[in-house]
Amino acid sequence: MISIPVRKLALWLACINSNKVAAPVRPKLERYQEECAVALNDYRRRGGVDVHFDRS
């Protein structure tokens, strides 16, 4: 069994080639990857991210 630390899961998902996943999953993966790109860019440009959810 192969495992990945949870803290690295988002980056791993962002690096998956969408052409190699099942067609029904592809739009969701591509949308997720776009959201990751925006979040990383915002973090780099602004020095942080806006959190829109309650962490409690």
PyMOL Python script that loads the backbone (N, CA, C, O; Angstrom):
from pymol import cmd

cmd.read_pdbstr("""\
ATOM      1  N   MET A   1       0.843  -1.169   0.000  1.00  0.00           N
ATOM      2  CA  MET A   1       0.000   0.000   0.000  1.00  0.00           C
ATOM      3  C   MET A   1       0.894   1.240   0.000  1.00  0.00           C
ATOM      4  O   MET A   1       1.878   1.316   0.735  1.00  0.00           O
ATOM      5  N   ILE A   2       0.533   2.191  -0.828  1.00  0.00           N
ATOM      6  CA  ILE A   2       1.256   3.461  -0.908  1.00  0.00           C
ATOM      7  C   ILE A   2       0.401   4.519  -0.214  1.00  0.00           C
ATOM      8  O   ILE A   2      -0.822   4.537  -0.356  1.00  0.00           O
ATOM      9  N   SER A   3       1.055   5.388   0.529  1.00  0.00           N
ATOM     10  CA  SER A   3       0.309   6.453   1.195  1.00  0.00           C
ATOM     11  C   SER A   3       0.995   7.796   0.953  1.00  0.00           C
ATOM     12  O   SER A   3       2.163   7.859   0.568  1.00  0.00           O
ATOM     13  N   ILE A   4       0.247   8.855   1.188  1.00  0.00           N
ATOM     14  CA  ILE A   4       0.767  10.203   1.021  1.00  0.00           C
ATOM     15  C   ILE A   4       0.304  11.023   2.225  1.00  0.00           C
ATOM     16  O   ILE A   4      -0.845  10.895   2.648  1.00  0.00           O
ATOM     17  N   PRO A   5       1.171  11.852   2.776  1.00  0.00           N
ATOM     18  CA  PRO A   5       0.737  12.685   3.900  1.00  0.00           C
ATOM     19  C   PRO A   5      -0.408  13.604   3.475  1.00  0.00           C
ATOM     20  O   PRO A   5      -0.398  14.139   2.367  1.00  0.00           O
ATOM     21  N   VAL A   6      -1.378  13.784   4.341  1.00  0.00           N
ATOM     22  CA  VAL A   6      -2.548  14.602   4.031  1.00  0.00           C
ATOM     23  C   VAL A   6      -2.137  16.017   3.637  1.00  0.00           C
ATOM     24  O   VAL A   6      -2.750  16.613   2.752  1.00  0.00           O
ATOM     25  N   ARG A   7      -1.115  16.556   4.278  1.00  0.00           N
ATOM     26  CA  ARG A   7      -0.705  17.930   3.970  1.00  0.00           C
ATOM     27  C   ARG A   7      -0.161  18.072   2.555  1.00  0.00           C
ATOM     28  O   ARG A   7      -0.064  19.189   2.047  1.00  0.00           O
ATOM     29  N   LYS A   8       0.196  16.969   1.909  1.00  0.00           N
ATOM     30  CA  LYS A   8       0.711  17.016   0.533  1.00  0.00           C
ATOM     31  C   LYS A   8      -0.327  16.583  -0.506  1.00  0.00           C
ATOM     32  O   LYS A   8      -0.054  16.613  -1.706  1.00  0.00           O
ATOM     33  N   LEU A   9      -1.492  16.189  -0.054  1.00  0.00           N
ATOM     34  CA  LEU A   9      -2.529  15.676  -0.952  1.00  0.00           C
ATOM     35  C   LEU A   9      -2.978  16.707  -1.982  1.00  0.00           C
ATOM     36  O   LEU A   9      -3.144  16.377  -3.156  1.00  0.00           O
ATOM     37  N   ALA A  10      -3.173  17.942  -1.557  1.00  0.00           N
ATOM     38  CA  ALA A  10      -3.645  18.987  -2.483  1.00  0.00           C
ATOM     39  C   ALA A  10      -2.656  19.206  -3.624  1.00  0.00           C
ATOM     40  O   ALA A  10      -3.054  19.326  -4.782  1.00  0.00           O
ATOM     41  N   LEU A  11      -1.377  19.258  -3.294  1.00  0.00           N
ATOM     42  CA  LEU A  11      -0.373  19.456  -4.339  1.00  0.00           C
ATOM     43  C   LEU A  11      -0.312  18.251  -5.278  1.00  0.00           C
ATOM     44  O   LEU A  11      -0.166  18.411  -6.490  1.00  0.00           O
ATOM     45  N   TRP A  12      -0.422  17.064  -4.726  1.00  0.00           N
ATOM     46  CA  TRP A  12      -0.421  15.855  -5.547  1.00  0.00           C
ATOM     47  C   TRP A  12      -1.598  15.877  -6.523  1.00  0.00           C
ATOM     48  O   TRP A  12      -1.426  15.581  -7.706  1.00  0.00           O
ATOM     49  N   LEU A  13      -2.780  16.223  -6.042  1.00  0.00           N
ATOM     50  CA  LEU A  13      -3.956  16.295  -6.920  1.00  0.00           C
ATOM     51  C   LEU A  13      -3.791  17.365  -7.994  1.00  0.00           C
ATOM     52  O   LEU A  13      -4.265  17.201  -9.119  1.00  0.00           O
ATOM     53  N   ALA A  14      -3.121  18.455  -7.647  1.00  0.00           N
ATOM     54  CA  ALA A  14      -2.926  19.535  -8.602  1.00  0.00           C
ATOM     55  C   ALA A  14      -1.981  19.136  -9.732  1.00  0.00           C
ATOM     56  O   ALA A  14      -1.979  19.769 -10.788  1.00  0.00           O
ATOM     57  N   CYS A  15      -1.183  18.101  -9.523  1.00  0.00           N
ATOM     58  CA  CYS A  15      -0.182  17.693 -10.519  1.00  0.00           C
ATOM     59  C   CYS A  15      -0.624  16.531 -11.401  1.00  0.00           C
ATOM     60  O   CYS A  15       0.129  16.113 -12.281  1.00  0.00           O
ATOM     61  N   ILE A  16      -1.813  16.004 -11.188  1.00  0.00           N
ATOM     62  CA  ILE A  16      -2.292  14.870 -11.989  1.00  0.00           C
ATOM     63  C   ILE A  16      -2.600  15.330 -13.408  1.00  0.00           C
ATOM     64  O   ILE A  16      -3.208  16.383 -13.603  1.00  0.00           O
ATOM     65  N   ASN A  17      -2.186  14.555 -14.388  1.00  0.00           N
ATOM     66  CA  ASN A  17      -2.494  14.831 -15.789  1.00  0.00           C
ATOM     67  C   ASN A  17      -3.966  14.502 -16.017  1.00  0.00           C
ATOM     68  O   ASN A  17      -4.361  13.339 -15.936  1.00  0.00           O
ATOM     69  N   SER A  18      -4.773  15.511 -16.300  1.00  0.00           N
ATOM     70  CA  SER A  18      -6.216  15.288 -16.446  1.00  0.00           C
ATOM     71  C   SER A  18      -6.568  14.406 -17.636  1.00  0.00           C
ATOM     72  O   SER A  18      -7.662  13.843 -17.679  1.00  0.00           O
ATOM     73  N   ASN A  19      -5.670  14.274 -18.596  1.00  0.00           N
ATOM     74  CA  ASN A  19      -5.923  13.393 -19.741  1.00  0.00           C
ATOM     75  C   ASN A  19      -5.823  11.921 -19.361  1.00  0.00           C
ATOM     76  O   ASN A  19      -6.217  11.049 -20.135  1.00  0.00           O
ATOM     77  N   LYS A  20      -5.302  11.646 -18.180  1.00  0.00           N
ATOM     78  CA  LYS A  20      -5.132  10.257 -17.752  1.00  0.00           C
ATOM     79  C   LYS A  20      -6.157   9.818 -16.713  1.00  0.00           C
ATOM     80  O   LYS A  20      -5.998   8.766 -16.093  1.00  0.00           O
ATOM     81  N   VAL A  21      -7.199  10.608 -16.518  1.00  0.00           N
ATOM     82  CA  VAL A  21      -8.264  10.215 -15.596  1.00  0.00           C
ATOM     83  C   VAL A  21      -9.538   9.941 -16.392  1.00  0.00           C
ATOM     84  O   VAL A  21      -9.663  10.350 -17.547  1.00  0.00           O
ATOM     85  N   ALA A  22     -10.465   9.253 -15.768  1.00  0.00           N
ATOM     86  CA  ALA A  22     -11.721   8.905 -16.432  1.00  0.00           C
ATOM     87  C   ALA A  22     -12.473  10.176 -16.844  1.00  0.00           C
ATOM     88  O   ALA A  22     -12.467  11.177 -16.128  1.00  0.00           O
ATOM     89  N   ALA A  23     -13.107  10.113 -17.989  1.00  0.00           N
ATOM     90  CA  ALA A  23     -13.818  11.268 -18.550  1.00  0.00           C
ATOM     91  C   ALA A  23     -14.817  11.906 -17.582  1.00  0.00           C
ATOM     92  O   ALA A  23     -14.889  13.134 -17.527  1.00  0.00           O
ATOM     93  N   PRO A  24     -15.596  11.125 -16.814  1.00  0.00           N
ATOM     94  CA  PRO A  24     -16.553  11.766 -15.897  1.00  0.00           C
ATOM     95  C   PRO A  24     -15.877  12.575 -14.777  1.00  0.00           C
ATOM     96  O   PRO A  24     -16.482  13.501 -14.237  1.00  0.00           O
ATOM     97  N   VAL A  25     -14.658  12.239 -14.435  1.00  0.00           N
ATOM     98  CA  VAL A  25     -13.942  12.905 -13.342  1.00  0.00           C
ATOM     99  C   VAL A  25     -13.163  14.127 -13.834  1.00  0.00           C
ATOM    100  O   VAL A  25     -12.879  15.040 -13.059  1.00  0.00           O
ATOM    101  N   ARG A  26     -12.828  14.139 -15.094  1.00  0.00           N
ATOM    102  CA  ARG A  26     -11.946  15.161 -15.671  1.00  0.00           C
ATOM    103  C   ARG A  26     -12.377  16.605 -15.390  1.00  0.00           C
ATOM    104  O   ARG A  26     -11.540  17.392 -14.949  1.00  0.00           O
ATOM    105  N   PRO A  27     -13.635  16.994 -15.619  1.00  0.00           N
ATOM    106  CA  PRO A  27     -14.007  18.396 -15.361  1.00  0.00           C
ATOM    107  C   PRO A  27     -13.813  18.811 -13.899  1.00  0.00           C
ATOM    108  O   PRO A  27     -13.395  19.933 -13.618  1.00  0.00           O
ATOM    109  N   LYS A  28     -14.116  17.911 -12.987  1.00  0.00           N
ATOM    110  CA  LYS A  28     -13.957  18.212 -11.564  1.00  0.00           C
ATOM    111  C   LYS A  28     -12.484  18.397 -11.213  1.00  0.00           C
ATOM    112  O   LYS A  28     -12.131  19.318 -10.478  1.00  0.00           O
ATOM    113  N   LEU A  29     -11.622  17.522 -11.738  1.00  0.00           N
ATOM    114  CA  LEU A  29     -10.187  17.620 -11.489  1.00  0.00           C
ATOM    115  C   LEU A  29      -9.630  18.915 -12.070  1.00  0.00           C
ATOM    116  O   LEU A  29      -8.847  19.603 -11.416  1.00  0.00           O
ATOM    117  N   GLU A  30     -10.029  19.247 -13.289  1.00  0.00           N
ATOM    118  CA  GLU A  30      -9.536  20.465 -13.921  1.00  0.00           C
ATOM    119  C   GLU A  30      -9.986  21.709 -13.166  1.00  0.00           C
ATOM    120  O   GLU A  30      -9.223  22.667 -13.039  1.00  0.00           O
ATOM    121  N   ARG A  31     -11.219  21.702 -12.663  1.00  0.00           N
ATOM    122  CA  ARG A  31     -11.713  22.820 -11.868  1.00  0.00           C
ATOM    123  C   ARG A  31     -10.908  22.941 -10.566  1.00  0.00           C
ATOM    124  O   ARG A  31     -10.552  24.045 -10.153  1.00  0.00           O
ATOM    125  N   TYR A  32     -10.628  21.814  -9.931  1.00  0.00           N
ATOM    126  CA  TYR A  32      -9.824  21.801  -8.707  1.00  0.00           C
ATOM    127  C   TYR A  32      -8.421  22.349  -8.981  1.00  0.00           C
ATOM    128  O   TYR A  32      -7.903  23.152  -8.205  1.00  0.00           O
ATOM    129  N   GLN A  33      -7.810  21.916 -10.083  1.00  0.00           N
ATOM    130  CA  GLN A  33      -6.463  22.366 -10.421  1.00  0.00           C
ATOM    131  C   GLN A  33      -6.438  23.870 -10.679  1.00  0.00           C
ATOM    132  O   GLN A  33      -5.485  24.548 -10.298  1.00  0.00           O
ATOM    133  N   GLU A  34      -7.470  24.387 -11.316  1.00  0.00           N
ATOM    134  CA  GLU A  34      -7.543  25.828 -11.552  1.00  0.00           C
ATOM    135  C   GLU A  34      -7.668  26.577 -10.232  1.00  0.00           C
ATOM    136  O   GLU A  34      -7.017  27.604 -10.039  1.00  0.00           O
ATOM    137  N   GLU A  35      -8.495  26.076  -9.326  1.00  0.00           N
ATOM    138  CA  GLU A  35      -8.642  26.709  -8.019  1.00  0.00           C
ATOM    139  C   GLU A  35      -7.326  26.683  -7.245  1.00  0.00           C
ATOM    140  O   GLU A  35      -6.995  27.648  -6.556  1.00  0.00           O
ATOM    141  N   CYS A  36      -6.576  25.591  -7.351  1.00  0.00           N
ATOM    142  CA  CYS A  36      -5.264  25.506  -6.696  1.00  0.00           C
ATOM    143  C   CYS A  36      -4.311  26.547  -7.265  1.00  0.00           C
ATOM    144  O   CYS A  36      -3.587  27.204  -6.516  1.00  0.00           O
ATOM    145  N   ALA A  37      -4.307  26.698  -8.575  1.00  0.00           N
ATOM    146  CA  ALA A  37      -3.424  27.668  -9.214  1.00  0.00           C
ATOM    147  C   ALA A  37      -3.751  29.083  -8.748  1.00  0.00           C
ATOM    148  O   ALA A  37      -2.842  29.866  -8.470  1.00  0.00           O
ATOM    149  N   VAL A  38      -5.023  29.415  -8.659  1.00  0.00           N
ATOM    150  CA  VAL A  38      -5.437  30.735  -8.204  1.00  0.00           C
ATOM    151  C   VAL A  38      -5.029  30.948  -6.746  1.00  0.00           C
ATOM    152  O   VAL A  38      -4.516  32.011  -6.397  1.00  0.00           O
ATOM    153  N   ALA A  39      -5.252  29.947  -5.895  1.00  0.00           N
ATOM    154  CA  ALA A  39      -4.909  30.064  -4.478  1.00  0.00           C
ATOM    155  C   ALA A  39      -3.410  30.245  -4.293  1.00  0.00           C
ATOM    156  O   ALA A  39      -2.982  31.087  -3.504  1.00  0.00           O
ATOM    157  N   LEU A  40      -2.609  29.468  -5.008  1.00  0.00           N
ATOM    158  CA  LEU A  40      -1.159  29.599  -4.889  1.00  0.00           C
ATOM    159  C   LEU A  40      -0.677  30.952  -5.396  1.00  0.00           C
ATOM    160  O   LEU A  40       0.207  31.567  -4.799  1.00  0.00           O
ATOM    161  N   ASN A  41      -1.255  31.407  -6.487  1.00  0.00           N
ATOM    162  CA  ASN A  41      -0.882  32.718  -7.018  1.00  0.00           C
ATOM    163  C   ASN A  41      -1.254  33.829  -6.036  1.00  0.00           C
ATOM    164  O   ASN A  41      -0.462  34.741  -5.799  1.00  0.00           O
ATOM    165  N   ASP A  42      -2.454  33.754  -5.467  1.00  0.00           N
ATOM    166  CA  ASP A  42      -2.870  34.746  -4.484  1.00  0.00           C
ATOM    167  C   ASP A  42      -1.946  34.733  -3.274  1.00  0.00           C
ATOM    168  O   ASP A  42      -1.574  35.788  -2.761  1.00  0.00           O
ATOM    169  N   TYR A  43      -1.582  33.558  -2.827  1.00  0.00           N
ATOM    170  CA  TYR A  43      -0.686  33.442  -1.675  1.00  0.00           C
ATOM    171  C   TYR A  43       0.665  34.098  -1.977  1.00  0.00           C
ATOM    172  O   TYR A  43       1.215  34.827  -1.152  1.00  0.00           O
ATOM    173  N   ARG A  44       1.178  33.828  -3.159  1.00  0.00           N
ATOM    174  CA  ARG A  44       2.474  34.396  -3.549  1.00  0.00           C
ATOM    175  C   ARG A  44       2.405  35.917  -3.688  1.00  0.00           C
ATOM    176  O   ARG A  44       3.302  36.629  -3.238  1.00  0.00           O
ATOM    177  N   ARG A  45       1.343  36.404  -4.309  1.00  0.00           N
ATOM    178  CA  ARG A  45       1.230  37.844  -4.574  1.00  0.00           C
ATOM    179  C   ARG A  45       0.834  38.651  -3.344  1.00  0.00           C
ATOM    180  O   ARG A  45       1.303  39.775  -3.164  1.00  0.00           O
ATOM    181  N   ARG A  46      -0.021  38.092  -2.501  1.00  0.00           N
ATOM    182  CA  ARG A  46      -0.534  38.842  -1.357  1.00  0.00           C
ATOM    183  C   ARG A  46       0.125  38.470  -0.035  1.00  0.00           C
ATOM    184  O   ARG A  46      -0.043  39.169   0.964  1.00  0.00           O
ATOM    185  N   GLY A  47       0.864  37.387  -0.027  1.00  0.00           N
ATOM    186  CA  GLY A  47       1.483  36.955   1.215  1.00  0.00           C
ATOM    187  C   GLY A  47       0.537  36.215   2.133  1.00  0.00           C
ATOM    188  O   GLY A  47       0.817  36.062   3.322  1.00  0.00           O
ATOM    189  N   GLY A  48      -0.566  35.760   1.604  1.00  0.00           N
ATOM    190  CA  GLY A  48      -1.542  35.015   2.392  1.00  0.00           C
ATOM    191  C   GLY A  48      -2.756  34.711   1.552  1.00  0.00           C
ATOM    192  O   GLY A  48      -2.822  35.091   0.383  1.00  0.00           O
ATOM    193  N   VAL A  49      -3.705  34.035   2.135  1.00  0.00           N
ATOM    194  CA  VAL A  49      -4.941  33.707   1.426  1.00  0.00           C
ATOM    195  C   VAL A  49      -6.134  34.148   2.260  1.00  0.00           C
ATOM    196  O   VAL A  49      -6.041  34.271   3.481  1.00  0.00           O
ATOM    197  N   ASP A  50      -7.246  34.384   1.594  1.00  0.00           N
ATOM    198  CA  ASP A  50      -8.478  34.703   2.283  1.00  0.00           C
ATOM    199  C   ASP A  50      -9.158  33.391   2.661  1.00  0.00           C
ATOM    200  O   ASP A  50      -9.386  32.535   1.805  1.00  0.00           O
ATOM    201  N   VAL A  51      -9.474  33.237   3.917  1.00  0.00           N
ATOM    202  CA  VAL A  51     -10.139  32.026   4.383  1.00  0.00           C
ATOM    203  C   VAL A  51     -11.621  32.336   4.518  1.00  0.00           C
ATOM    204  O   VAL A  51     -12.018  33.236   5.258  1.00  0.00           O
ATOM    205  N   HIS A  52     -12.426  31.582   3.794  1.00  0.00           N
ATOM    206  CA  HIS A  52     -13.871  31.827   3.776  1.00  0.00           C
ATOM    207  C   HIS A  52     -14.654  30.773   4.518  1.00  0.00           C
ATOM    208  O   HIS A  52     -15.838  30.581   4.239  1.00  0.00           O
ATOM    209  N   PHE A  53     -14.028  30.080   5.460  1.00  0.00           N
ATOM    210  CA  PHE A  53     -14.723  29.056   6.199  1.00  0.00           C
ATOM    211  C   PHE A  53     -14.291  29.095   7.654  1.00  0.00           C
ATOM    212  O   PHE A  53     -13.233  29.631   7.983  1.00  0.00           O
ATOM    213  N   ASP A  54     -15.101  28.535   8.506  1.00  0.00           N
ATOM    214  CA  ASP A  54     -14.834  28.506   9.935  1.00  0.00           C
ATOM    215  C   ASP A  54     -13.942  27.313  10.246  1.00  0.00           C
ATOM    216  O   ASP A  54     -14.304  26.175   9.946  1.00  0.00           O
ATOM    217  N   ARG A  55     -12.796  27.554  10.836  1.00  0.00           N
ATOM    218  CA  ARG A  55     -11.834  26.477  11.123  1.00  0.00           C
ATOM    219  C   ARG A  55     -12.101  25.792  12.443  1.00  0.00           C
ATOM    220  O   ARG A  55     -11.321  24.924  12.835  1.00  0.00           O
ATOM    221  N   SER A  56     -13.167  26.138  13.152  1.00  0.00           N
ATOM    222  CA  SER A  56     -13.416  25.514  14.451  1.00  0.00           C
ATOM    223  C   SER A  56     -13.960  24.122  14.343  1.00  0.00           C
ATOM    224  O   SER A  56     -14.215  23.478  15.361  1.00  0.00           O
TER     225      SER A  56
END
""", "prot")
cmd.dss("prot")
cmd.show_as("cartoon", "prot")
cmd.util.cbc("prot")
cmd.orient("prot")
